Amino acid sequence: MSGKGEIYSFTVIRQVVGRAASKAFEPDIPYVIAWVDLEEGPRMITNIVGCPVQDVTIGMKVSVVFEQAAAEIWMPKFKPLG
């Protein structure tokens, strides 16, 4: 896969709700969760990184980056292309 895609839809998370594991994401607030349509056809849920949340738009072209979450775990996230 090319690692390139386009934002289909997204939401901005601005606060933690409840006391569950979501507290682990509190340092990242605000952050963007998005549906990204990959160039090859599949659609995936991911985070948009590398730009202010207010600059994220539907139709934005993005490319994959991998962030290390643990010693052997790398998470695919997407940043604006260009």
Helices and strands as residue ranges (DSSP letters): E 4-13, G 21-28, E 31-38, E 43-48, G 53-55, E 61-70, E 73-80
